[in-house]
Amino acid sequence: MTLKTYTACSMMLLGISRHQSGFFNYNFALYLCTVFSTMTKLLEWLLGASLIGMAWGLVTFDLLDLQLPPQYRELAWPMPVYLLVVFGCYSLATVGYRVATFNDCEDAAKELQAQIKEAKEDLKKKGLKM
Amino acid sequence: RPFINTPQATGADQAVGFGLVGFSLLLFTYYTIWVIVLPFVDSDHVIHSYFLPREYSVILPGVAALILLLCVGTFIGVITWKNRKPKKVD
């Protein structure tokens, strides 16, 4: 978060909290500003994930009685499993593609094996136990 | 010594790799149609006969994940069992 964003955010929150009575609100606003300005990547991800999770929960369990069309509700409830399966498919495809386009150098591999054998024999001669 | 041969994956590697890519594409297409397209298709269309009821679109991946976890756990257990070293007797 840049300094400008932090300043704007804190001024907004302090302005809101001053209208309400109480020392407690002012402190809470300050605390929120500190949390938002020192947010780590983990906290950002957790915040984003929990927001998306809450949106999904609202749609699936109809907590706000929004009365969406039934097709959209049917679409929403398998979403977490669907995203996991899509992520799994993408991982599998990436691994498969990288295996298929791997630059395998057989000559270099054989040369390396010969050098390892040579080194082992040399060290055995010098007394190193394998 | 000049590097003359062009590096390339061997035949078996390519077959397995592209097989995995093809399988995951098929799985993605089938699952996407099942979860995203079918709710917007009329319930008397013939395409619905190619897909199981909607509950299975959540149950089957769950069961598959459980089986995968079981396999991974068994593998780790077998390897740990094989590598256990007997305690030294003083």
Backbone of each chain as ProteinMPNN parsed JSONL, in Angstrom:
{"seq_chain_A": "MTLKTYTACSMMLLGISRHQSGFFNYNFALYLCTVFSTMTKLLEWLLGASLIGMAWGLVTFDLLDLQLPPQYRELAWPMPVYLLVVFGCYSLATVGYRVATFNDCEDAAKELQAQIKEAKEDLKKKGLKM", "coords_chain_A": {"N_chain_A": [[0.844, -1.199, 0.0], [0.639, 2.191, -0.907], [2.012, 5.318, 0.383], [0.307, 7.434, -0.101], [-2.197, 6.155, -0.43], [-2.489, 5.077, 2.076], [-2.615, 7.383, 3.656], [-4.953, 8.576, 2.663], [-6.832, 6.592, 3.24], [-6.671, 6.48, 6.042], [-7.445, 9.066, 6.738], [-10.072, 9.071, 5.85], [-11.226, 7.071, 7.425], [-10.822, 8.131, 9.996], [-12.309, 10.446, 9.798], [-14.893, 9.366, 9.51], [-15.125, 8.046, 11.978], [-15.014, 10.118, 13.803], [-17.489, 11.309, 13.729], [-19.056, 9.622, 15.129], [-19.766, 8.808, 18.529], [-17.328, 8.306, 21.11], [-14.339, 6.862, 22.245], [-13.602, 4.374, 21.66], [-14.344, 3.755, 18.981], [-12.585, 5.421, 17.53], [-10.107, 4.342, 18.16], [-10.434, 1.8, 17.055], [-10.654, 2.448, 14.359], [-8.075, 3.441, 13.871], [-6.645, 1.088, 14.347], [-7.57, -0.55, 12.25], [-6.507, 0.898, 10.084], [-3.796, 0.483, 10.509], [-3.618, -2.282, 10.178], [-4.394, -2.536, 7.46], [-2.341, -1.103, 6.184], [-0.021, -2.46, 6.747], [-0.311, -4.865, 5.587], [0.416, -8.195, 4.882], [1.283, -10.445, 2.144], [0.048, -12.869, 2.647], [-2.098, -12.182, 4.303], [-3.508, -10.597, 2.493], [-4.275, -12.518, 0.579], [-5.799, -14.217, 2.197], [-7.848, -12.476, 2.941], [-9.008, -11.869, 0.44], [-9.79, -14.476, -0.329], [-11.629, -15.097, 1.71], [-13.583, -13.176, 1.258], [-14.537, -13.934, -1.276], [-15.435, -16.457, -0.554], [-17.491, -15.787, 1.228], [-19.253, -14.47, -0.521], [-19.936, -16.657, -2.183], [-21.184, -18.315, -0.269], [-23.388, -16.718, 0.404], [-24.83, -16.771, -2.002], [-25.276, -19.522, -2.435], [-26.625, -20.55, -0.122], [-28.66, -18.805, 0.027], [-28.838, -16.532, 1.796], [-29.495, -13.875, 1.876], [-31.938, -13.757, 0.781], [-32.158, -13.213, -1.992], [-33.396, -14.234, -4.213], [-32.49, -15.293, -6.742], [-32.467, -16.399, -10.223], [-33.199, -19.909, -10.759], [-31.286, -21.307, -12.298], [-28.854, -19.978, -11.904], [-28.372, -20.418, -9.232], [-28.112, -23.179, -9.262], [-25.788, -23.266, -10.708], [-23.965, -22.08, -8.986], [-23.536, -23.593, -6.593], [-21.779, -25.958, -6.954], [-19.32, -24.649, -7.283], [-16.795, -24.354, -5.653], [-15.694, -26.998, -5.749], [-15.561, -27.266, -8.501], [-13.637, -25.324, -9.21], [-11.4, -26.398, -7.947], [-11.106, -28.807, -9.399], [-10.587, -27.787, -11.956], [-8.166, -26.468, -11.474], [-6.625, -28.73, -10.84], [-6.674, -30.071, -13.334], [-5.313, -28.196, -14.9], [-2.783, -28.256, -13.673], [-2.05, -30.917, -14.179], [-1.975, -30.907, -17.0], [0.106, -29.053, -17.433], [2.311, -30.366, -16.25], [2.381, -32.673, -17.894], [2.883, -31.493, -20.418], [5.394, -30.319, -19.974], [6.917, -32.599, -19.507], [6.746, -33.806, -22.023], [8.084, -31.98, -23.663], [10.626, -31.952, -22.761], [14.113, -31.315, -22.73], [16.039, -33.728, -23.44], [19.271, -34.893, -23.164], [20.884, -37.409, -24.418], [23.51, -38.204, -25.061], [25.099, -36.531, -23.49], [24.29, -37.413, -21.012], [25.244, -40.055, -20.95], [27.982, -39.543, -21.096], [28.338, -38.217, -18.676], [27.745, -40.285, -16.846], [29.891, -42.008, -17.348], [32.0, -40.395, -16.488], [31.382, -40.228, -13.764], [31.783, -42.859, -12.971], [34.512, -43.118, -13.451], [35.512, -41.255, -11.612], [34.738, -42.46, -9.2], [36.276, -44.808, -9.187], [38.809, -43.723, -9.111], [38.783, -42.441, -6.618], [38.452, -44.634, -4.95], [40.85, -45.93, -5.287], [42.47, -44.125, -3.979], [41.758, -44.579, -1.42], [39.235, -43.928, -0.302], [36.29, -45.044, 1.23], [33.446, -46.47, -0.26]], "CA_chain_A": [[0.0, 0.0, 0.0], [1.488, 3.38, -0.942], [1.798, 6.286, 1.461], [-0.886, 8.219, -0.451], [-3.384, 5.347, -0.132], [-2.573, 4.958, 3.53], [-3.077, 8.659, 4.206], [-6.355, 8.759, 2.28], [-7.622, 5.614, 3.992], [-6.732, 6.835, 7.46], [-8.248, 10.282, 6.901], [-11.475, 8.707, 5.668], [-11.703, 6.328, 8.594], [-10.868, 9.019, 11.154], [-13.439, 11.329, 9.596], [-16.125, 8.621, 9.828], [-15.223, 7.685, 13.387], [-15.208, 11.305, 14.635], [-18.907, 11.631, 13.805], [-19.684, 8.805, 16.159], [-19.231, 9.08, 19.856], [-16.573, 7.214, 21.731], [-12.912, 6.64, 22.148], [-13.46, 3.01, 21.152], [-14.392, 3.783, 17.518], [-11.367, 6.057, 17.041], [-9.03, 3.359, 18.264], [-10.691, 0.723, 16.097], [-10.319, 2.976, 13.033], [-6.614, 3.456, 13.811], [-6.196, -0.303, 14.25], [-7.85, -1.001, 10.891], [-5.539, 1.539, 9.208], [-2.498, -0.188, 10.681], [-3.713, -3.601, 9.56], [-4.409, -2.416, 6.006], [-1.104, -0.577, 5.622], [1.073, -3.411, 6.943], [-0.849, -6.184, 5.231], [1.295, -9.098, 4.158], [0.644, -11.138, 1.035], [-0.814, -13.905, 3.197], [-3.335, -11.538, 4.736], [-4.253, -10.202, 1.292], [-4.892, -13.704, 0.0], [-6.854, -14.687, 3.102], [-8.964, -11.545, 2.846], [-9.652, -12.109, -0.848], [-10.444, -15.791, -0.32], [-12.804, -15.094, 2.587], [-14.636, -12.385, 0.598], [-15.138, -14.785, -2.3], [-16.16, -17.508, 0.157], [-18.751, -15.237, 1.749], [-20.148, -14.266, -1.662], [-20.447, -17.971, -2.572], [-22.12, -18.771, 0.758], [-24.615, -15.942, 0.279], [-25.614, -17.212, -3.16], [-25.672, -20.932, -2.335], [-27.593, -20.805, 0.931], [-29.705, -17.787, -0.107], [-28.932, -15.913, 3.113], [-30.065, -12.538, 1.791], [-33.222, -13.881, 0.069], [-32.078, -12.421, -3.215], [-34.276, -14.877, -5.194], [-31.878, -15.374, -8.06], [-33.057, -17.464, -11.029], [-32.714, -21.199, -10.266], [-30.092, -21.789, -12.995], [-27.649, -19.399, -11.309], [-28.124, -21.098, -7.956], [-27.586, -24.497, -9.636], [-24.419, -23.062, -11.176], [-23.077, -21.589, -7.931], [-23.147, -24.435, -5.456], [-20.568, -26.782, -7.092], [-18.178, -23.821, -7.671], [-15.49, -24.664, -5.05], [-15.182, -28.258, -6.297], [-15.238, -27.036, -9.903], [-12.37, -24.604, -9.294], [-10.349, -27.348, -7.594], [-10.905, -29.739, -10.512], [-9.945, -27.04, -13.047], [-6.776, -26.288, -11.073], [-5.98, -30.024, -10.994], [-6.496, -30.322, -14.763], [-4.259, -27.309, -15.39], [-1.509, -28.776, -13.181], [-1.758, -32.155, -14.913], [-1.604, -30.548, -18.366], [1.421, -28.412, -17.395], [3.306, -31.408, -16.008], [2.464, -33.49, -19.093], [3.514, -30.734, -21.49], [6.817, -30.159, -19.676], [7.558, -33.902, -19.719], [6.821, -34.077, -23.459], [9.009, -31.074, -24.343], [11.858, -31.899, -21.984], [15.301, -31.435, -23.581], [16.819, -34.844, -22.925], [20.521, -35.044, -23.908], [21.351, -38.755, -24.051], [24.977, -38.272, -25.145], [25.664, -35.877, -22.314], [24.001, -38.268, -19.856], [26.2, -41.184, -20.967], [29.294, -38.996, -20.771], [28.346, -37.946, -17.242], [27.815, -41.564, -16.133], [31.278, -42.49, -17.488], [32.85, -39.568, -15.624], [31.109, -40.603, -12.363], [32.449, -44.154, -12.747], [35.947, -42.832, -13.412], [35.805, -40.571, -10.354], [34.596, -43.425, -8.105], [37.441, -45.702, -9.192], [39.956, -42.928, -8.703], [38.716, -42.216, -5.176], [38.656, -45.932, -4.285], [42.298, -46.155, -5.297], [43.08, -43.255, -2.981], [41.444, -45.067, -0.085], [37.933, -43.516, 0.212], [35.36, -46.173, 1.216], [32.122, -46.094, -0.834]], "C_chain_A": [[0.874, 1.241, 0.0], [1.139, 4.332, 0.184], [0.544, 7.109, 1.194], [-2.161, 7.462, -0.08], [-3.596, 5.259, 1.377], [-3.139, 6.238, 4.134], [-4.555, 8.868, 3.908], [-7.263, 7.861, 3.108], [-7.764, 6.047, 5.438], [-7.568, 8.088, 7.667], [-9.737, 9.973, 6.781], [-12.019, 8.028, 6.918], [-11.789, 7.216, 9.825], [-12.041, 9.979, 11.039], [-14.745, 10.647, 9.956], [-16.235, 8.424, 11.324], [-15.464, 8.916, 14.256], [-16.689, 11.659, 14.766], [-19.622, 10.82, 14.867], [-19.032, 9.08, 17.493], [-18.284, 7.958, 20.257], [-15.123, 7.145, 21.321], [-12.658, 5.308, 21.453], [-13.427, 3.004, 19.63], [-13.134, 4.362, 16.923], [-10.209, 5.074, 17.056], [-9.188, 2.239, 17.262], [-10.335, 1.166, 14.675], [-8.804, 3.0, 12.837], [-6.06, 2.049, 13.624], [-6.398, -0.837, 12.833], [-6.85, -0.412, 9.905], [-4.194, 0.834, 9.289], [-2.511, -1.553, 9.992], [-3.634, -3.478, 8.044], [-3.087, -1.921, 5.435], [0.055, -1.547, 5.781], [0.666, -4.814, 6.52], [0.162, -6.999, 4.453], [0.51, -9.755, 3.032], [-0.321, -12.193, 1.557], [-2.148, -13.319, 3.602], [-4.177, -11.106, 3.545], [-4.986, -11.39, 0.702], [-6.043, -14.203, 0.866], [-8.087, -13.792, 3.004], [-9.733, -11.772, 1.553], [-10.429, -13.412, -0.858], [-11.692, -15.772, 0.55], [-13.927, -14.259, 1.995], [-15.35, -13.228, -0.452], [-15.958, -15.89, -1.65], [-17.49, -17.014, 0.684], [-19.748, -14.999, 0.621], [-20.759, -15.586, -2.113], [-21.483, -18.48, -1.579], [-23.453, -18.056, 0.669], [-25.491, -16.452, -0.853], [-26.131, -18.629, -2.959], [-26.781, -21.137, -1.316], [-28.685, -19.745, 0.982], [-29.925, -17.037, 1.198], [-29.57, -14.529, 3.056], [-31.424, -12.544, 1.1], [-33.246, -13.04, -1.187], [-32.998, -12.952, -4.305], [-33.726, -14.765, -6.603], [-32.579, -16.454, -8.867], [-32.451, -18.816, -10.66], [-31.462, -21.697, -10.981], [-28.823, -21.253, -12.353], [-27.339, -20.033, -9.978], [-27.559, -22.493, -8.223], [-26.129, -24.403, -10.062], [-23.477, -22.787, -10.014], [-22.619, -22.674, -6.959], [-22.006, -25.413, -5.724], [-19.293, -25.985, -7.333], [-16.857, -24.17, -6.986], [-14.879, -25.944, -5.62], [-14.767, -28.064, -7.753], [-13.887, -26.35, -10.045], [-11.202, -25.529, -8.946], [-10.055, -28.297, -8.747], [-10.205, -29.039, -11.669], [-8.477, -26.819, -12.733], [-6.002, -27.591, -11.218], [-5.702, -30.35, -12.453], [-5.37, -29.475, -15.319], [-2.898, -27.811, -14.946], [-1.095, -30.01, -13.968], [-1.293, -31.85, -16.326], [-0.219, -29.918, -18.409], [2.525, -29.444, -17.204], [3.491, -32.256, -17.261], [3.196, -32.78, -20.22], [5.007, -30.593, -21.246], [7.573, -31.471, -19.839], [7.755, -34.137, -21.212], [7.843, -33.194, -24.153], [10.327, -30.95, -23.596], [13.058, -32.104, -22.892], [16.248, -32.47, -23.001], [18.088, -35.017, -23.765], [21.139, -36.381, -23.558], [22.863, -38.876, -24.072], [25.622, -37.677, -23.905], [25.443, -36.73, -21.075], [24.992, -39.425, -19.794], [27.591, -40.723, -20.576], [29.416, -38.758, -19.27], [28.469, -39.227, -16.443], [29.244, -42.112, -16.176], [32.214, -41.714, -16.568], [32.652, -39.919, -14.159], [31.85, -41.895, -12.03], [33.949, -43.96, -12.578], [36.347, -42.212, -12.074], [35.753, -41.542, -9.188], [35.818, -44.324, -8.023], [38.667, -44.978, -8.689], [39.976, -42.737, -7.183], [38.947, -43.513, -4.409], [40.141, -46.246, -4.199], [42.971, -45.348, -4.212], [42.616, -43.569, -1.573], [40.091, -44.67, 0.447], [36.961, -44.688, 0.113], [34.003, -45.707, 0.703], [31.009, -46.871, -0.158]], "O_chain_A": [[1.776, 1.345, 0.831], [0.116, 4.183, 0.853], [-0.196, 7.447, 2.118], [-3.085, 8.03, 0.502], [-4.716, 5.353, 1.878], [-4.014, 6.201, 4.999], [-5.321, 9.282, 4.778], [-8.306, 8.285, 3.607], [-8.858, 5.988, 6.001], [-8.315, 8.184, 8.641], [-10.56, 10.532, 7.507], [-13.103, 8.348, 7.405], [-12.719, 7.081, 10.62], [-12.694, 10.297, 12.033], [-15.604, 11.236, 10.612], [-17.31, 8.609, 11.895], [-16.051, 8.798, 15.331], [-17.109, 12.232, 15.772], [-20.633, 11.24, 15.429], [-17.888, 9.528, 17.567], [-18.416, 6.819, 19.809], [-14.769, 7.354, 20.161], [-11.658, 5.127, 20.759], [-12.586, 2.331, 19.035], [-12.646, 3.86, 15.911], [-9.435, 4.982, 16.103], [-8.209, 1.773, 16.681], [-9.795, 0.39, 13.886], [-8.303, 2.63, 11.775], [-5.128, 1.836, 12.848], [-5.515, -1.492, 12.278], [-6.387, -1.104, 8.998], [-3.533, 0.614, 8.274], [-1.555, -1.933, 9.317], [-2.895, -4.224, 7.401], [-2.737, -2.278, 4.31], [1.024, -1.47, 5.026], [1.201, -5.811, 7.005], [0.706, -6.522, 3.456], [-0.714, -9.657, 2.951], [-1.39, -12.395, 0.981], [-3.202, -13.874, 3.293], [-5.402, -11.224, 3.567], [-6.167, -11.299, 0.364], [-7.11, -14.561, 0.367], [-9.219, -14.274, 2.985], [-10.961, -11.858, 1.562], [-11.567, -13.47, -1.324], [-12.709, -16.361, 0.183], [-15.1, -14.576, 2.193], [-16.579, -13.25, -0.527], [-17.043, -16.227, -2.124], [-18.499, -17.715, 0.606], [-20.937, -15.282, 0.767], [-21.955, -15.65, -2.397], [-22.523, -19.009, -1.97], [-24.512, -18.664, 0.828], [-26.709, -16.56, -0.718], [-27.285, -18.919, -3.272], [-27.768, -21.817, -1.599], [-29.539, -19.772, 1.868], [-31.058, -16.913, 1.662], [-30.12, -14.053, 4.049], [-32.005, -11.487, 0.855], [-34.177, -12.274, -1.438], [-33.352, -12.215, -5.226], [-34.364, -14.239, -7.515], [-33.218, -17.336, -8.292], [-31.282, -18.866, -10.28], [-30.656, -22.416, -10.39], [-27.826, -21.968, -12.256], [-26.171, -20.176, -9.617], [-26.654, -22.949, -7.524], [-25.335, -25.313, -9.825], [-22.32, -23.206, -10.041], [-21.461, -22.688, -6.543], [-21.276, -25.705, -4.776], [-18.25, -26.594, -7.571], [-15.849, -24.28, -7.684], [-13.69, -25.978, -5.937], [-13.76, -28.615, -8.198], [-13.078, -26.734, -10.889], [-10.142, -25.457, -9.569], [-8.892, -28.569, -9.046], [-9.324, -29.622, -12.301], [-7.626, -26.963, -13.611], [-4.855, -27.582, -11.665], [-4.626, -30.848, -12.785], [-4.561, -29.955, -16.113], [-1.951, -27.803, -15.732], [0.059, -30.14, -14.377], [-0.334, -32.451, -16.81], [0.559, -30.209, -19.317], [3.543, -29.413, -17.895], [4.622, -32.534, -17.658], [4.029, -33.379, -20.9], [5.806, -30.727, -22.172], [8.731, -31.475, -20.258], [8.811, -34.614, -21.629], [8.427, -33.618, -25.151], [11.059, -29.974, -23.766], [13.028, -32.987, -23.749], [17.127, -32.161, -22.197], [17.991, -35.265, -24.967], [21.83, -36.507, -22.547], [23.45, -39.553, -23.228], [26.562, -38.238, -23.343], [26.295, -36.776, -20.188], [25.518, -39.744, -18.728], [28.298, -41.401, -19.83], [30.446, -39.051, -18.663], [29.213, -39.273, -15.463], [29.751, -42.617, -15.175], [33.108, -42.289, -15.947], [33.609, -39.917, -13.384], [32.461, -42.024, -10.969], [34.576, -44.546, -11.696], [37.361, -42.576, -11.478], [36.593, -41.487, -8.289], [36.34, -44.577, -6.938], [39.469, -45.534, -7.938], [41.02, -42.851, -6.541], [39.564, -43.505, -3.343], [40.631, -46.755, -3.191], [43.927, -45.81, -3.589], [43.029, -42.903, -0.624], [39.782, -45.035, 1.581], [36.811, -45.272, -0.96], [33.469, -44.694, 1.155], [29.839, -46.696, -0.498]]}, "seq_chain_B": "RPFINTPQATGADQAVGFGLVGFSLLLFTYYTIWVIVLPFVDSDHVIHSYFLPREYSVILPGVAALILLLCVGTFIGVITWKNRKPKKVD", "coords_chain_B": {"N_chain_B": [[34.676, -29.764, -27.823], [32.155, -29.835, -30.248], [28.608, -29.304, -29.752], [26.528, -31.473, -31.039], [24.111, -32.935, -31.276], [20.561, -32.414, -31.316], [18.735, -31.645, -28.473], [16.051, -33.613, -27.257], [12.96, -34.89, -26.079], [12.547, -38.375, -25.327], [10.74, -40.988, -27.156], [8.848, -42.401, -25.524], [8.553, -40.637, -23.379], [7.437, -38.421, -24.679], [5.021, -39.546, -25.544], [3.713, -40.192, -23.101], [3.626, -37.622, -21.97], [2.098, -36.019, -23.818], [-0.167, -37.566, -23.774], [-1.074, -37.144, -21.145], [-1.672, -34.408, -21.36], [-3.764, -34.469, -23.269], [-5.661, -36.052, -21.881], [-6.23, -34.411, -19.656], [-7.358, -32.223, -20.954], [-9.679, -33.366, -22.064], [-11.013, -34.136, -19.71], [-11.379, -31.615, -18.529], [-13.09, -30.382, -20.418], [-15.393, -32.082, -20.395], [-16.165, -31.842, -17.675], [-16.574, -29.097, -17.447], [-18.752, -28.666, -19.202], [-20.634, -30.215, -17.829], [-20.895, -28.896, -15.298], [-21.175, -26.12, -15.844], [-22.502, -25.577, -18.292], [-24.802, -27.242, -18.523], [-26.938, -26.421, -16.605], [-28.186, -24.379, -18.02], [-29.448, -25.521, -20.114], [-32.366, -26.859, -21.629], [-34.407, -29.133, -19.758], [-35.365, -31.324, -21.163], [-33.704, -31.869, -23.222], [-31.538, -33.896, -25.32], [-28.913, -34.057, -24.513], [-28.639, -34.282, -21.794], [-28.743, -36.958, -21.174], [-26.212, -37.911, -21.395], [-24.872, -37.257, -19.148], [-24.321, -37.668, -15.629], [-26.586, -37.344, -12.752], [-26.653, -34.117, -11.083], [-25.592, -34.073, -8.492], [-23.53, -35.871, -8.441], [-21.464, -34.535, -9.621], [-20.123, -33.281, -7.64], [-19.709, -35.24, -5.744], [-18.169, -37.27, -7.006], [-15.532, -36.063, -7.678], [-14.805, -35.593, -4.994], [-14.625, -38.199, -3.915], [-12.582, -39.152, -5.569], [-10.47, -37.496, -4.748], [-10.177, -38.377, -2.112], [-9.353, -41.033, -2.56], [-6.932, -40.509, -3.844], [-5.498, -39.254, -1.762], [-5.37, -41.424, 0.0], [-3.738, -43.174, -1.492], [-1.349, -41.688, -1.66], [-0.71, -41.471, 1.054], [-0.4, -44.196, 1.731], [1.787, -44.825, 0.111], [3.79, -43.186, 1.259], [3.845, -44.319, 3.79], [4.734, -46.944, 3.223], [7.297, -46.457, 2.189], [8.51, -45.212, 4.391], [8.403, -47.332, 6.221], [10.07, -49.184, 4.953], [12.513, -47.862, 5.137], [13.163, -47.836, 7.801], [15.487, -47.794, 10.422], [17.161, -50.223, 12.387], [17.413, -49.95, 15.971], [20.448, -49.075, 17.652], [22.207, -51.46, 19.568], [23.583, -51.132, 22.672]], "CA_chain_B": [[33.896, -30.661, -28.687], [30.877, -29.135, -30.528], [27.388, -29.961, -29.281], [25.923, -31.688, -32.347], [22.755, -33.492, -31.314], [19.513, -31.529, -30.769], [18.094, -32.323, -27.348], [14.62, -33.841, -27.435], [12.466, -35.951, -25.209], [12.44, -39.679, -26.009], [9.39, -41.319, -27.63], [7.939, -42.745, -24.431], [8.269, -39.399, -22.635], [6.49, -37.608, -25.449], [3.698, -40.208, -25.535], [3.111, -40.001, -21.778], [3.363, -36.206, -21.76], [0.949, -35.559, -24.588], [-1.327, -38.3, -23.266], [-1.562, -36.414, -19.973], [-2.302, -33.16, -21.812], [-5.046, -34.818, -23.888], [-6.59, -36.507, -20.849], [-6.708, -33.301, -18.835], [-8.255, -31.404, -21.78], [-10.968, -34.063, -22.13], [-11.65, -34.041, -18.402], [-11.803, -30.234, -18.336], [-14.244, -30.098, -21.273], [-16.567, -32.801, -19.883], [-16.574, -31.302, -16.388], [-17.112, -27.748, -17.639], [-20.117, -28.799, -19.741], [-21.482, -30.766, -16.775], [-21.163, -27.961, -14.199], [-21.505, -24.743, -16.219], [-23.405, -25.443, -19.443], [-26.054, -27.976, -18.382], [-28.078, -25.73, -15.973], [-28.862, -23.463, -18.935], [-30.016, -26.293, -21.211], [-33.699, -27.384, -21.283], [-34.277, -30.436, -19.111], [-35.767, -32.444, -22.027], [-32.72, -32.0, -24.304], [-30.947, -35.233, -25.3], [-27.548, -34.041, -23.975], [-28.657, -34.635, -20.376], [-28.577, -38.404, -20.985], [-24.784, -38.249, -21.359], [-24.287, -36.798, -17.894], [-24.955, -38.157, -14.407], [-27.239, -36.274, -11.978], [-25.745, -33.038, -10.707], [-24.923, -34.295, -7.21], [-22.303, -36.632, -8.676], [-20.373, -33.654, -10.044], [-19.373, -32.915, -6.428], [-19.345, -36.45, -5.001], [-17.098, -38.022, -7.672], [-14.207, -35.5, -7.371], [-14.489, -35.802, -3.578], [-14.169, -39.584, -3.752], [-11.28, -39.259, -6.236], [-9.475, -36.851, -3.893], [-9.938, -39.274, -0.972], [-8.548, -42.165, -3.024], [-5.583, -40.005, -4.089], [-4.862, -39.07, -0.461], [-5.071, -42.758, 0.511], [-2.584, -43.707, -2.221], [-0.152, -40.954, -1.259], [-0.401, -41.865, 2.429], [0.117, -45.565, 1.719], [3.128, -44.781, -0.453], [4.702, -42.63, 2.265], [3.974, -45.306, 4.848], [5.569, -48.066, 2.769], [8.687, -46.002, 2.093], [9.023, -45.012, 5.755], [8.578, -48.653, 6.814], [11.253, -49.811, 4.35], [13.748, -47.169, 5.516], [13.379, -47.745, 9.243], [16.769, -48.401, 10.799], [17.067, -50.828, 13.738], [18.119, -49.152, 16.987], [21.74, -49.669, 18.037], [22.209, -52.11, 20.897], [24.86, -50.808, 23.32]], "C_chain_B": [[32.542, -30.003, -28.948], [29.689, -29.988, -30.11], [26.513, -30.218, -30.5], [24.486, -32.183, -32.305], [21.751, -32.508, -30.704], [18.81, -32.258, -29.624], [16.588, -32.453, -27.582], [14.193, -34.942, -26.498], [12.334, -37.253, -26.004], [10.979, -39.99, -26.312], [8.417, -41.6, -26.512], [7.556, -41.502, -23.629], [7.242, -38.551, -23.363], [5.09, -38.198, -25.402], [2.998, -39.967, -24.207], [2.712, -38.542, -21.583], [2.137, -35.736, -22.51], [-0.32, -36.311, -24.218], [-1.935, -37.604, -22.066], [-2.283, -35.135, -20.39], [-3.681, -33.441, -22.397], [-6.079, -35.23, -22.859], [-7.13, -35.339, -20.043], [-7.612, -32.368, -19.633], [-9.649, -32.022, -21.861], [-11.729, -33.896, -20.82], [-12.2, -32.638, -18.163], [-13.074, -29.938, -19.148], [-15.513, -30.756, -20.731], [-17.083, -32.151, -18.608], [-17.161, -29.906, -16.532], [-18.523, -27.801, -18.198], [-21.062, -29.243, -18.636], [-21.896, -29.688, -15.77], [-21.721, -26.634, -14.706], [-22.562, -24.677, -17.319], [-24.761, -26.055, -19.169], [-27.186, -27.229, -17.668], [-28.852, -24.831, -16.931], [-29.484, -24.172, -20.129], [-31.359, -26.852, -20.748], [-33.597, -28.814, -20.763], [-34.739, -31.59, -19.993], [-34.858, -32.591, -23.23], [-31.997, -33.338, -24.175], [-29.571, -35.25, -24.615], [-27.516, -34.475, -22.516], [-28.457, -36.129, -20.149], [-27.1, -38.814, -20.952], [-24.12, -37.874, -20.042], [-25.079, -37.36, -16.723], [-25.714, -37.018, -13.726], [-26.223, -35.33, -11.339], [-24.979, -33.293, -9.404], [-23.584, -35.002, -7.411], [-21.153, -35.751, -9.136], [-19.572, -33.153, -8.854], [-18.875, -34.168, -5.726], [-18.15, -37.141, -5.653], [-15.721, -37.399, -7.479], [-13.827, -35.661, -5.906], [-13.949, -37.19, -3.322], [-12.789, -39.764, -4.378], [-10.183, -38.64, -5.379], [-9.139, -37.734, -2.693], [-9.048, -40.433, -1.372], [-7.105, -41.724, -3.253], [-4.825, -39.833, -2.781], [-4.462, -40.414, 0.14], [-3.818, -43.319, -0.153], [-1.303, -43.027, -1.773], [0.266, -41.373, 0.15], [0.178, -43.261, 2.501], [1.542, -45.594, 1.201], [4.135, -44.291, 0.566], [4.926, -43.641, 3.374], [4.888, -46.448, 4.465], [7.035, -47.666, 2.719], [9.295, -45.809, 3.478], [9.295, -46.355, 6.417], [9.852, -49.313, 6.267], [12.547, -49.192, 4.859], [13.994, -47.118, 7.004], [14.679, -48.484, 9.586], [16.625, -49.019, 12.177], [17.903, -50.028, 14.728], [19.406, -49.86, 17.37], [21.626, -50.275, 19.409], [23.556, -51.868, 21.539], [25.25, -51.898, 24.316]], "O_chain_B": [[31.842, -29.645, -28.001], [29.749, -31.218, -30.113], [25.824, -29.31, -30.966], [23.711, -31.882, -33.213], [22.045, -31.85, -29.705], [18.34, -33.381, -29.806], [15.938, -31.517, -28.047], [14.98, -35.828, -26.164], [12.045, -37.235, -27.2], [10.08, -39.333, -25.786], [7.289, -41.107, -26.528], [6.399, -41.328, -23.246], [6.303, -38.03, -22.761], [4.102, -37.481, -25.245], [1.828, -39.585, -24.179], [1.62, -38.245, -21.101], [1.238, -35.13, -21.927], [-1.421, -35.772, -24.33], [-3.155, -37.479, -21.964], [-3.348, -34.807, -19.866], [-4.651, -32.753, -22.076], [-7.237, -34.82, -22.937], [-8.328, -35.265, -19.769], [-8.535, -31.779, -19.071], [-10.66, -31.33, -21.747], [-12.914, -33.563, -20.807], [-13.315, -32.468, -17.671], [-14.014, -29.326, -18.641], [-16.559, -30.119, -20.613], [-18.285, -31.929, -18.461], [-18.118, -29.554, -15.842], [-19.401, -27.072, -17.736], [-22.167, -28.715, -18.513], [-23.072, -29.564, -15.425], [-22.628, -26.069, -14.094], [-23.433, -23.808, -17.281], [-25.781, -25.47, -19.534], [-28.333, -27.381, -18.086], [-30.027, -24.545, -16.703], [-29.988, -23.526, -21.048], [-31.486, -27.275, -19.599], [-32.802, -29.609, -21.264], [-34.532, -32.746, -19.622], [-35.172, -33.335, -24.16], [-31.852, -33.864, -23.072], [-29.104, -36.305, -24.186], [-26.498, -34.978, -22.04], [-28.05, -36.538, -19.062], [-26.77, -39.923, -20.533], [-22.936, -38.144, -19.844], [-26.299, -37.515, -16.781], [-25.518, -35.854, -14.074], [-25.078, -35.707, -11.09], [-23.865, -32.802, -9.225], [-22.629, -34.775, -6.668], [-19.993, -36.156, -9.058], [-18.461, -32.651, -9.025], [-17.772, -34.185, -5.179], [-17.221, -37.557, -4.96], [-14.789, -38.128, -7.14], [-12.65, -35.847, -5.595], [-12.956, -37.363, -2.616], [-11.927, -40.435, -3.811], [-9.086, -39.19, -5.286], [-7.978, -37.838, -2.296], [-8.115, -40.793, -0.654], [-6.167, -42.444, -2.914], [-3.658, -40.21, -2.681], [-3.381, -40.554, 0.712], [-2.944, -43.869, 0.517], [-0.291, -43.686, -1.532], [1.447, -41.603, 0.412], [1.134, -43.503, 3.239], [2.403, -46.28, 1.752], [5.2, -44.884, 0.734], [6.048, -43.812, 3.851], [5.719, -46.883, 5.262], [7.911, -48.419, 3.144], [10.441, -46.188, 3.721], [10.306, -46.511, 7.102], [10.616, -49.921, 7.017], [13.557, -49.881, 5.002], [14.92, -46.444, 7.453], [14.939, -49.598, 9.131], [16.026, -48.406, 13.061], [18.958, -49.496, 14.383], [19.46, -51.089, 17.41], [21.028, -49.69, 20.312], [24.575, -52.334, 21.03], [26.296, -51.801, 24.959]]}, "name": "protein", "num_of_chains": 2, "seq": "MTLKTYTACSMMLLGISRHQSGFFNYNFALYLCTVFSTMTKLLEWLLGASLIGMAWGLVTFDLLDLQLPPQYRELAWPMPVYLLVVFGCYSLATVGYRVATFNDCEDAAKELQAQIKEAKEDLKKKGLKMRPFINTPQATGADQAVGFGLVGFSLLLFTYYTIWVIVLPFVDSDHVIHSYFLPREYSVILPGVAALILLLCVGTFIGVITWKNRKPKKVD"}
